Amino acid sequence: MRAGTDAPPRLVDFGLDRAQTERVFAAFDEDYHISRYFHFSRATGTAYTINGFDHTHVSIDADIQSIL
């Protein structure tokens, strides 16, 4: 999360171009073991299409460390 806010990180803040952002996060979303830790949402901001749905933010559960 960004400092001073309860909002999840914006996808644009990962610093990837549109194609990379959509490809990388689509791969995470398609992987059963990883996807359950990713929670996409749509709010104000630049939207990216992840597997057919537009999203602007993603939160990642800290529990993902258990599979890394």
TORLOSE-807992 format. One line per field, with one value per atom (N, C-alpha, C): residue in three letters; chain; atom name; x, y, z. Coordinates in Angstrom, 3 decimals, always signed. Layout:
# residues N
residuo <- ALA  ...
cadena <- A  ...
atomo <- CA  ...
xx <- X  ...
yy <- Y  ...
zz <- Z  ...
END
This chain:
# residues 68
residuo <- MET  MET  MET  ARG  ARG  ARG  ALA  ALA  ALA  GLY  GLY  GLY  THR  THR  THR  ASP  ASP  ASP  ALA  ALA  ALA  PRO  PRO  PRO  PRO  PRO  PRO  ARG  ARG  ARG  LEU  LEU  LEU  VAL  VAL  VAL  ASP  ASP  ASP  PHE  PHE  PHE  GLY  GLY  GLY  LEU  LEU  LEU  ASP  ASP  ASP  ARG  ARG  ARG  ALA  ALA  ALA  GLN  GLN  GLN  THR  THR  THR  GLU  GLU  GLU  ARG  ARG  ARG  VAL  VAL  VAL  PHE  PHE  PHE  ALA  ALA  ALA  ALA  ALA  ALA  PHE  PHE  PHE  ASP  ASP  ASP  GLU  GLU  GLU  ASP  ASP  ASP  TYR  TYR  TYR  HIS  HIS  HIS  ILE  ILE  ILE  SER  SER  SER  ARG  ARG  ARG  TYR  TYR  TYR  PHE  PHE  PHE  HIS  HIS  HIS  PHE  PHE  PHE  SER  SER  SER  ARG  ARG  ARG  ALA  ALA  ALA  THR  THR  THR  GLY  GLY  GLY  THR  THR  THR  ALA  ALA  ALA  TYR  TYR  TYR  THR  THR  THR  ILE  ILE  ILE  ASN  ASN  ASN  GLY  GLY  GLY  PHE  PHE  PHE  ASP  ASP  ASP  HIS  HIS  HIS  THR  THR  THR  HIS  HIS  HIS  VAL  VAL  VAL  SER  SER  SER  ILE  ILE  ILE  ASP  ASP  ASP  ALA  ALA  ALA  ASP  ASP  ASP  ILE  ILE  ILE  GLN  GLN  GLN  SER  SER  SER  ILE  ILE  ILE  LEU  LEU  LEU
cadena <- A  A  A  A  A  A  A  A  A  A  A  A  A  A  A  A  A  A  A  A  A  A  A  A  A  A  A  A  A  A  A  A  A  A  A  A  A  A  A  A  A  A  A  A  A  A  A  A  A  A  A  A  A  A  A  A  A  A  A  A  A  A  A  A  A  A  A  A  A  A  A  A  A  A  A  A  A  A  A  A  A  A  A  A  A  A  A  A  A  A  A  A  A  A  A  A  A  A  A  A  A  A  A  A  A  A  A  A  A  A  A  A  A  A  A  A  A  A  A  A  A  A  A  A  A  A  A  A  A  A  A  A  A  A  A  A  A  A  A  A  A  A  A  A  A  A  A  A  A  A  A  A  A  A  A  A  A  A  A  A  A  A  A  A  A  A  A  A  A  A  A  A  A  A  A  A  A  A  A  A  A  A  A  A  A  A  A  A  A  A  A  A  A  A  A  A  A  A  A  A  A  A  A  A
atomo <- N  CA  C  N  CA  C  N  CA  C  N  CA  C  N  CA  C  N  CA  C  N  CA  C  N  CA  C  N  CA  C  N  CA  C  N  CA  C  N  CA  C  N  CA  C  N  CA  C  N  CA  C  N  CA  C  N  CA  C  N  CA  C  N  CA  C  N  CA  C  N  CA  C  N  CA  C  N  CA  C  N  CA  C  N  CA  C  N  CA  C  N  CA  C  N  CA  C  N  CA  C  N  CA  C  N  CA  C  N  CA  C  N  CA  C  N  CA  C  N  CA  C  N  CA  C  N  CA  C  N  CA  C  N  CA  C  N  CA  C  N  CA  C  N  CA  C  N  CA  C  N  CA  C  N  CA  C  N  CA  C  N  CA  C  N  CA  C  N  CA  C  N  CA  C  N  CA  C  N  CA  C  N  CA  C  N  CA  C  N  CA  C  N  CA  C  N  CA  C  N  CA  C  N  CA  C  N  CA  C  N  CA  C  N  CA  C  N  CA  C  N  CA  C  N  CA  C  N  CA  C  N  CA  C  N  CA  C
xx <- +0.832  +0.000  +0.872  +0.352  +1.086  +1.055  +2.119  +2.221  +1.113  +0.488  -0.521  -1.900  -2.130  -3.431  -3.756  -5.048  -5.488  -5.761  -5.565  -5.835  -4.747  -5.136  -4.122  -3.280  -2.124  -1.240  -1.911  -1.614  -2.107  -1.227  -1.832  -1.072  -0.062  -0.404  +0.497  +1.789  +1.739  +2.913  +3.981  +3.690  +4.686  +5.733  +5.484  +6.484  +6.644  +5.693  +5.745  +4.900  +5.203  +4.326  +3.021  +2.033  +0.699  +0.752  +1.434  +1.485  +2.128  +3.215  +3.893  +2.996  +2.354  +1.478  +0.365  -0.287  -1.393  -0.917  +0.220  +0.741  +1.177  +1.939  +2.458  +1.322  +0.408  -0.663  -1.680  -1.850  -2.712  -2.111  -0.791  -0.130  -0.310  -0.161  -0.388  -1.835  -2.763  -4.191  -4.577  -3.875  -4.191  -3.590  -2.627  -1.975  -2.744  -3.362  -4.206  -3.485  -2.278  -1.548  -1.189  -1.018  -0.670  -1.919  -2.878  -4.027  -4.850  -4.869  -5.678  -5.117  -3.895  -3.275  -3.372  -3.843  -3.967  -5.430  -5.694  -7.059  -7.089  -7.635  -7.712  -8.968  -8.885  -10.047  -10.011  -11.142  -11.229  -11.652  -10.893  -11.178  -10.748  -10.581  -10.132  -8.679  -8.384  -7.012  -6.914  -5.695  -5.421  -5.841  -6.724  -7.208  -6.416  -6.155  -5.472  -6.408  -6.406  -7.265  -6.510  -6.992  -6.397  -7.417  -7.119  -8.005  -9.445  -9.594  -10.913  -11.613  -11.014  -11.615  -10.688  -11.270  -10.477  -10.227  -8.956  -8.559  -7.580  -7.589  -6.666  -5.706  -6.096  -5.328  -5.212  -4.227  -4.082  -3.552  -4.142  -3.570  -3.063  -1.970  -1.341  -1.231  -1.861  -1.839  -0.420  -0.084  +1.233  +1.468  +0.383  +0.506  +1.144  +1.323  +1.953  +3.377  +3.969  +5.317  +5.388  +4.271  +4.264  +4.525  +4.312  +4.560  +5.829  +6.492  +7.719  +8.925
yy <- -1.183  +0.000  +1.240  +2.270  +3.526  +4.153  +4.811  +5.453  +6.481  +6.463  +7.442  +7.163  +5.978  +5.652  +4.184  +3.888  +2.509  +1.857  +2.628  +2.109  +1.132  +0.090  -0.830  -0.123  -0.664  -0.042  +0.035  +1.104  +1.260  +0.427  -0.192  -0.974  -0.105  +1.139  +2.051  +2.277  +2.144  +2.400  +1.305  +0.204  -0.853  -0.503  +0.554  +1.059  +0.271  -0.578  -1.354  -0.666  -0.921  -0.359  -1.152  -0.661  -1.276  -2.771  -3.118  -4.520  -5.406  -4.934  -5.711  -5.871  -4.793  -4.846  -5.854  -5.784  -6.693  -8.136  -8.351  -9.710  -10.320  -9.574  -10.079  -10.385  -9.431  -9.645  -10.672  -10.813  -11.869  -13.234  -13.353  -14.627  -14.963  -13.961  -14.199  -14.597  -13.930  -14.192  -15.591  -16.111  -17.430  -18.579  -18.301  -19.338  -19.532  -20.696  -20.940  -20.683  -21.143  -21.031  -19.581  -18.760  -17.362  -16.478  -16.732  -15.835  -15.654  -16.632  -16.488  -15.435  -14.980  -13.943  -12.551  -12.488  -11.224  -10.809  -9.555  -9.040  -7.752  -7.859  -6.722  -5.914  -4.609  -3.745  -2.623  -1.961  -0.836  +0.395  +1.443  +2.741  +3.802  +4.999  +6.084  +5.855  +6.085  +5.953  +5.168  +4.921  +4.191  +2.736  +2.280  +0.898  +0.014  -1.189  -2.206  -3.401  -4.035  -5.190  -6.449  -7.074  -8.311  -9.420  -10.295  -11.411  -10.973  -9.889  -9.442  -8.468  -8.142  -7.213  -6.024  -4.834  -3.629  -3.435  -3.236  -3.033  -1.872  -1.189  -0.081  -0.358  -1.244  -1.500  -3.003  -3.372  -4.759  -4.775  -5.602  -5.837  -7.272  -7.479  -8.799  -9.212  -10.334  -10.833  -11.165  -10.815  -11.132  -12.632  -13.416  -14.873  -15.488  -14.723  -15.254  -15.734  -15.205  -15.616  -17.119  -17.709  -19.133  -20.006  -19.477  -20.269  -19.860  -18.836  -18.373  -19.146
zz <- +0.000  +0.000  +0.000  -0.596  -0.618  +0.764  +1.125  +2.438  +2.611  +3.772  +4.108  +3.536  +3.023  +2.454  +2.692  +2.705  +2.857  +1.501  +0.433  -0.905  -1.330  -2.066  -2.596  -3.651  -3.968  -4.972  -6.345  -7.047  -8.417  -9.346  -10.330  -11.301  -12.035  -12.289  -12.995  -12.210  -10.891  -10.053  -10.138  -10.800  -10.940  -11.997  -12.760  -13.699  -14.986  -15.300  -16.534  -17.596  -18.875  -19.902  -19.918  -20.660  -20.657  -20.984  -22.066  -22.494  -21.426  -20.843  -19.793  -18.568  -18.147  -16.979  -17.200  -18.335  -18.618  -18.739  -19.352  -19.529  -18.190  -17.402  -16.128  -15.156  -14.991  -14.028  -14.516  -15.833  -16.359  -16.035  -16.144  -15.812  -14.333  -13.465  -12.035  -11.782  -12.463  -12.271  -12.755  -13.746  -14.295  -13.480  -12.656  -11.858  -10.554  -10.394  -9.225  -7.908  -7.796  -6.528  -6.195  -7.204  -6.988  -6.939  -7.818  -7.975  -6.708  -5.854  -4.633  -3.683  -3.917  -3.089  -3.716  -4.964  -5.686  -5.721  -5.400  -5.386  -6.200  -7.402  -8.302  -8.018  -8.268  -8.086  -9.111  -9.245  -10.175  -9.408  -9.562  -8.957  -9.959  -9.507  -10.375  -10.775  -12.028  -12.493  -13.783  -14.195  -15.427  -15.258  -16.143  -16.080  -17.040  -16.598  -17.397  -17.514  -18.685  -18.898  -18.502  -17.446  -16.931  -17.163  -18.109  -18.452  -18.692  -19.458  -19.878  -18.944  -17.825  -16.878  -16.659  -16.569  -16.338  -14.845  -14.502  -13.111  -13.035  -11.897  -11.676  -10.520  -9.612  -8.392  -8.136  -7.337  -6.911  -5.478  -4.664  -3.336  -3.328  -2.643  -2.602  -1.143  -0.809  +0.562  +0.990  +2.218  +2.769  +2.843  +2.904  +2.984  +1.745  +0.683  -0.518  -0.220  +0.824  +1.197  +1.476  +1.840  +2.149  +0.919  -0.299  -1.499  -2.213  -1.711  -2.370  -1.916
END
